[in-house]
Amino acid sequence: MSKRPSNSNFYGQSKIFRASTSLAQVKATVFGDANNLDVSPFTFALSDTEAALVYLKCKFPIENFEGKLPPVILVHQIYSIIKCKTSVDREINCLQAKGVIRLFKLGCEETALVVINSDDLVNHITQHCPKKPAINRFLNNVILKVQDVSIDKALLQGDMGFSQQDISDLMNAGLLTLRSAGSFWFSFPNAGEFMRSYLKGRKSVLRTIRKCKFSEILQFELQQRKLEKSAKLGILYHIHDIIGAELVKCVETTSGTLLRLTKK
Amino acid sequence: MIQCLENVRAGIVEPRALIRAESTKRSYNLHLCKHRDIENVHTAGVNALDVDAMEGKYLLSGSADGSLHIHDLHNFTGSPHFTSKLVCEVDRNLQTAHRYSVECVQWYPFDTGLFTTSGMDKQLKIWDTNCMKPADTFSFEGRVFQHHMSHIATRNCLVAVATSVNHILLVDLKSGSCTHELRGHTSSTLACRWSPREEYLLATGSCDNKVLLWDVRAAKCCLKSLDQHNGKGRSSSEATSTAHDGYVNGLCFTHDGLFLLSYGTDHRLRLWNTFSGNNEMVNYGKIPNDTKKCMQFDITIKCDPQLVYMPSDGNILMYEIQTGIKVNTLLGHYNSVNSCICHPFYHELYSAGNDRNVLIWAADYCQSTAFDEHLESQTQKKESSKRRGLFVQRNVTADTWSSDEEC
């Protein structure tokens, strides 16, 4: 039987606990990362979405990729942690506008967006791309100024002054991908490797659940199972991914969280 | 609630706040009504429902075989256990009935003397309720998916008709002919709705993934095409702005007319601001939607975080409109649900599906316990009368000289 919403608060009877500043201070020390503290003295705490991003970043296994990839997080993984999707979307847009994170659209599904911290991205690019002046110019001008997921060819050639040769260099380095006749998607080097392990890992986790009786499994049991070697991202990463993408339904039981495959 | 009533008496709380709180509480707690039912007379899957806006007394339903039924919803029997009886019907075999399925039905907004139906036989029929005969019939070139008449129009009697040809037709009931053709879509139109705030504002959705807003008084083309990305995130080569990535199946304005909800076959529900045309970017998640025809859904009335009831496969999902949080899933139908409407005065939901059922969802916690107690008291009375007849009561302290009567 589905859980019905509780009746207590319609007349304003139950008191809602509001987070005080002391709680915010606790949050800041636990996640005490100097980069994430905002400048203004009143909002020096992390918002819920930022805290979720930091948590998911820790879960990304950098050592499996031998430094070829920065921590990459998918936006729908945050939906598995924070229930209200609209507020997550709004905060992500806010962070993107501020320049703290960058979003990339990967071509596999319509809404798969990938998030990387701007600082991590800049380090990654300087590490992996050949040292050409076009790339440096791209790094300084375009990445800082254009916060969008894609860019028009006219804008690149006109305002930013990139020649055709520069654009081919950028594409070879993996920073731009062709979208249509006059526009490009932004990308990052070794994105293909990330996509390969992500898709393989997701398929293998879903296959594991499908093989179980009634297509459902307890979450801690799934975490104890071993994944194949090609799925380098780790099972917890994929669990957040499939819960957030609504491919499985979470059912709370007395023995823990049960993950049940949705029918389609 | 008692505390709130005392506060209203003392003047601390406004009466509207009490109405809002109780409506919200009832709208959140819907479940399948155990005591009330609708008489099961449908011979095919039910496609469309409407409750009359004046009294909330009659439920009109249209089926997939062309038959129409009207049930009386008011309960004058005196017990909470009630089955809504059929008042009148139009059988599918009648000469005047629709030949194929009925897709959309609507009561005349101002009284129950008239109702309009339209269907796959490319016709819109205007029925006289007292004779149950069509007073007028309009034939079109394309199959009609939905029609709608404005609830607030006082100066015109226009019915907007969305058909499988590319334009929307406006039919005038007073003159008896098609007056306007609204051209703007490039594929068949699936949904059309008048705004409850402006009597000339019309929203239409079609298979070309667009939602267009029209002012029917203007001579030029549509006012605005709603864009899901709000102008950003589009490459320069794509000139068109689409509202969804799939067909637009259903449209519903909120009761104040400020927001528009659109439902598409890309499994998404989107909230739009009616006056600016912006996508409010509320994320409802993925709502499975595989039907290629119009879906009717509805929004709660007088409720504070407003809820929308979405039919999706065999379930009805409840979402908060402004935040996108899913509140509940109502399971009850055996087959896919075609339409959900809210009663205009009570906080009840009527839903119709392909399993030939029309279900009532209500929040009746007090009524069920009261009815159970009523039933128990009935059975106790019966039992005590039985006992006196069957057994001879032996009273040990009785004697033959004193009498029971009082002296």
Interface residues (C-beta under 8 A of the other chain):
Chain A: S2 R4 P5 N7 F10 Y11 G12 Q13 Y79 K83 C84 K85 T86 S87 V88 D89 R90 N93 E110 D148 V149 S150 D152 A154 R179 S180 A181 G182 S183 E246 K264
Chain B: M1 Q3 C4 A21 E22 T24 K25 Y28 N29 H31 K232 G233 S235 S236 S237 E238 D245 D266 M281 V282 N283 Y284 G285 K286 P288 Q322 T323 G324 I325 V327 N328 T329 L331
